[in-house]
Amino acid sequence: MPKLLEVKNLRTQFFTQDGVVHAVNGISYSVDKSETVAIVGESGSGKSVGVMSLIRLIPQPPGKIVDGEVWFDGQDLLKLGEDELRDIRGNRIAMIFQDPMTSLNPVLTIGRQITEALELHMNMNKEQARKRAVQLLEMVGIPGAAARLDDYPHQFSGGMRQRVMIAMGLSCDPQLLIADEPTTALDVTIQAQIVDLTRRLQDELGMAIIWITHDLGVVAGMAQRVIVMYAGFIVEESAVADIYAQPRHPYTLGLLRSIPRLDLGRQKRLVPIDGLPPDLLEPPTHCPFAPRCQFVMDKCWQENPPLVEVAPHHKAACWVDLSGVKVQVTEGDKVSA
């Protein structure tokens, strides 16, 4: 069965005054129809640049996609002309950004911003587009939707603005929705509402989702697969249950140990990941996580490990076998490989 999206050896770099920033370093993955894939990593790991490269939204210059293929429904998006890509972007592939206040036009009404895409991609007239816009706002849970079409973005709360962004993303019935940290700027209660809303809409519409986040706690109940990125590389890829039960890369292990857990009774001290992310101006000749890794050995400094299968449907890029390491470390526990 063909994949909806196949990314092959994607490399994106930024050419700056300080040098070449190696933001995405040869990542490959796929997304099935109606599947939710979460891409996880800290700031600067390349997850947002990676998905923006899929639909060529990175600023060029200074950014440049230097290698790779992005196959979507039988077409390589990196080889399409700008007009052909515009027919797909915002139509068959939609994207929701992190901060709706910077994505919504402050001088246009919400109704105009939704109907614009409907008129462009769905060939609706103004009356049809406005009627559909009301339906979309109702779908994402905005009360009094018809009366709010003529309101401006500043008249909505942060959570409601994010719902408007979801409505805009869903306006043309996309096959793939890319959500780039859509809950980061929201409080925990609103985050849960947005996650539940997205899951419900996916069940109703059958679209695939790529969910970008730095928080492994958010993806536990919504993703089927998790891709973990570090320094522009994919360092682990697995079904979501396996990532939580048995992570096979030290970075994933560190992310999990830094999540507060309620199932262990009285919460013990969280275990931080020591050190800082690497300088992406220097392409690594060794494992990029080696300077921060508690399991580091000589081979880690000599060669960057490839992403290989370490268990059925579970890949990791690490020279160390972490199959026997516990996820949760409490005070007094000793860590060993």
PyMOL commands that set and color helices and strands:
alter all, ss='L'
color gray80, all
select helices_A, chain A and resi 47-54+77-79+82-88+100-103+110-121+126-139+145-148+153-155+158-170+188-205+216-219+240-245+250-257+290-292+298-302
alter helices_A, ss='H'
color red, helices_A
select strands_A, chain A and resi 5-16+19-31+36-40+63-72+75-76+93-96+176-180+208-213+225-230+233-239+308-311+314-316
alter strands_A, ss='S'
color yellow, strands_A
deselect
rebuild
show_as cartoon
